[in-house]
Structures are given as structure tokens and as C-alpha cells.
């Protein structure tokens, strides 16, 4: 007699193996060929799946809002209406009157394409904001979704969007989990820093007001480049990202994204995520994370804030910890949030921590013309710009 009929009927090997395949793809692995194809076939056989042997023959995952950013995203053409115009067309990309041009950066550390937005009205010695997209996104997609170009027009700063190539990661993820891409003067951090320096030099940007922000894998890489180049990047914006040094390979990356919850599911019990390394630099940072994010768990935002707090405490005279104050409120468009501000003894804000209640893996306050955006707000782009421009001009790159 079967005492657990519901449990048995709920077990679906096909769904489990498809979930594992999507998880591997989210980390930038090609499950259709090479070693990972054999791994996937072995998993299917172990689970007794009746599904097709090759992942490429499996049914395509459904497309719906909130699906992990690392799986699929649509390509968006370059923005083309004035920010002064009211855009009433559903899903149409917001436009700006400045120039949005494509470029190529090359160096001994590698090359990447990037797009640069120069507003029609550029401030003297303008600030520069570097924006790092998430997996499967493009520069145009990320620009449309975040609407950072409109804010650039309003404040007169430059925006540069480095673009990952599927030559270096099949899902166009920044390789934040590779040890060689977590250090100074090597790999992707060196390329991103090189792009920032190239744009700043060509356009006379203020070297003390260069900032970097990103979403998901882009946020994880933004944290890394902030740590690797603190003399270049005055502040960091991390949306739905991870702490510095939270992974050292693919298995530890998957475990870190799930904040440890995914190890048993993905067979990673013997390959636990490496201990999160302490931050080496106390870099002002604004952090956004949805508490319903099931792609990169909210705990990663908590750990990032803890990591930064420790760095600032170590840097402070006498090891004085930052002082914090918390408020809970709701954006005009409906999303409730908790905002905690961490300040030093002089009252200067060093960390802002925004928990977005009920939000998933999407850019808060973003426009529907870009992928993985949450229009309910608050406006992460506007808040990041406010935070960046409030940073005192100290030092020089």
C-alpha cells in the first residue's frame, strides 16, 4: 500500500533535470556540448528521467516576468524619444536627445565592446557612471530598462555600458566567479577599469567622480572592480548582486547565489561555496535587493552590507563602527521597502541598504522596455545617482 501517493505523484524527474540544466546555463555553462552535456545526461539517467537524452531537445522554458535573468532576455534596440516627451506607448524604449554610440576597447588584458551616452548638455568635468548589465542582456537593453540615460541628461553626466561577449561567457554573464576575474590588473576588472579610464580621458570626466553599478552578475562584478580599483571608482551600486569573493568556481557560484540553499538540490554538498572573503577596501556602496529574489537570494545583499560595514569599521580611527538608521516606506507606485543608512562619525553616508519587499530579480523602478525590470519602484537608478553625486570629492584617480 502506498502511504504517500501525493509525494510520489509530485516527483517529476523531467522538471528536476530541466531545472538543473537551467541552473547550469545561468552560470554560463554550455549544456548542449562538451563535458557539461555529459554531466547533464548523467544527471538525467540518475534520476530516471523519461525525457530526451540531449538538453537541446528539452522543451524550452516558459517566458514570464520574474524568470531568472540568467536564462533569457530580449534584445532592445538603442533608445530613440526626448526625455521631455511623455511616452505613452506600452513597452516602448525611453529616448534621449544625446548621442548613444558604439565603441571597442582593446588592451593587453582583453577587449570588449561598449556603448557611451553623452547627454546634449554635458556638465563641465562631468561625472561618469559605468553600468554593467546582467546575464543575457545587452547595453541597449540595460540602458532602456534602467533609464540611466535620462538621468544623465538631467544631471549632465556620462554613462558607459561595457558589454560582455558570448565569446567569453555563453550567457553573456560577467565572470564574477572566476578567481582570475576577481583581482586588480587582470581579466575583466582590468578591461572594465580600462574602459572607464578611456572614456574619462577622452571626454574630460572628473577623475574623482567615476562610479560603477550593475545588476545581478553585473552587480557582483561592480563590487569586484570597486574593490580592485578604489582609487578609480568613488562608489558602487549593487542591485541583486553578491558579496566580494563569494565564489571561486561554478559550483560555489551556484551555491552562493542560492545562499547555500541550492547545494543539496544541485548536488553541491561536497563543493560548498568558499567562505566569503573580507572586503579589502571601504568603498561607499548603495545596495538594492528584493526579498523575494529566488535567483540571487536576498541573503547575499545582507552579507554584502555586513562585509562593507566590517571594512569601514577596520578603516575608522579606533575601529569605530558605522552608525545606522532605518526607515520603512512605500514608493508612490506601490512597492514597500526598508532603507538603512550607515554613516561614519562625521555623518557621511557610507552604505545605503534597500530591501525591496515582495520584489524578485529585477531592476527596481525600471522601464518595461528593458528586460528584468520592476516598475513598482522605488527608482533604483535615481537613488543610485543621488547617492553617487553626494559622495565628497576626495582623492584623485
Secondary structure, DSSP 8 states (H G I E B T S, - for coil): --S-HHHHHH--HHHHHHHHHHHHHHTT--TTSHHHHHHHHHHHHHHT--S-SSGGGS------TTS-TTT---------S-TTS---STT-----SSEEEEEEEEETTEEEEEEEEE-SS--TT--EEEEE--TT--HHHHHHHH-HHHHHHHHT-EEEEEE--TTT-TT----TTSGGGSSTTSHHHHHHHHHHHHHHHHHT--TT-EEEEEETHHHHHHHHHHHHTTTT-SEEEEES---TT--SSHHHHHHHHTTTTTTTTTT-TTS--------SS---EEEEEETT-SSS-THHHHHHHHHHHHHHHHHSGGG---EEEEEEEE-TTS-EEEEEEEE-TTS-EEEEEEEETT--SSEET--TTSSSEETTS--HHHHHHHHHHTS---S--
